[in-house]
Amino acid sequence: MSIYQIISIIGLPSILTIIGIIYKRDKSLRLGVQALLRAEMINNYYKYMEKGFAPLHIKENFENCYKQYHELGANGFMDKLRDEFMELPISN
């Protein structure tokens, strides 16, 4: 079945509605994941800044969260926190 046949059967307004719903859900999911990543990084930042060190696996996780957060269209606030966090000494 061709795209033209599908559009003829379903109708263009219906397809546009479906695309709008998918876009809205995708945007909501991206913003939700971004919020969770941000919360995780902020929690780790304050926890380990207070201790003055961070285990290697925590720093690796923080960096991974930061990369994914940044890919979702992050703002500059987390850049400063990331830089400060990554300067912490590594401890077991």
N, C-alpha and C positions, 0 to 999 in steps of 0.2 A: 504494500500500500504506500503510495507516494505522500509526500507532505501536503500537496495540493488536495488530495482526496481526504486526508485527515482534517484539514482546515474546512473543507466543504461539509463534512459530516458533523463536526463538532461546532464549527462556527468561530470566526476570528475573535469576537468579544469573549467567548468562553476561554479560548487559549490565552488571551491577554490577562484575564482574571486569574487563571492558574499560574501564569508567570509572575504576576504581582504577589500572589500568596507565597510562592516559593521564594521570591526575593525577600519578602518581609521576614519569613521564618529564618532564612539564611542570615540575614542581618542580625536578627535577635540572637541566634546561636553564636555568631561571631562576637557580639558585644558581651554576651554572657560568659563565654570562655575567656575573653579578655579580662573581665572583671574578676573571675576566679584566679587567673594567673597573677593579676596585680595584687590581690589580697594575699596570695601565697608568698609572693616576693616581699611584700611589706612586712608580713608576720615574721618571716625569716630574717629580714633586715634588722628589725628591732631586737629580736631574740639574740642574734649572734653579735650584733654591735655591742650589746650590753655585756656579753661574755668576753668580747675582745678577740675572738677567734671563731673559725668555722671549720668543721670537718670537710675533707675534700669532696665527699659525695654530696654534701649540702651545697657546696659551691658549684659543682657540676650541674646539679638540679636547678639551682638558681639561674645559671647561664642558659640552660635549655629553656626554662620558663621565659626568660627575657627574650630569647630569639623568637619564640613562638608569639609572645606578646607583641613584639616589634613587627612581626609579619602581619599581624592583625590591624596594623595602623596605629601604633602606640603614640603617645605624646612624649614630650621631653622630660617629664618629671621622673620617670623611672630610669632614665639615662644616668642621672646623678646618683641615685640610690645604687644602681648596678656598679658604677665605678667605685664607689665607697665600699660596697660589700666585697667586691673582688680584691680589694687591697687588704682585707683582713688576713692575718696569718692563718695557716692551715694547722689544725690540730686534730688528734684522733678523737 
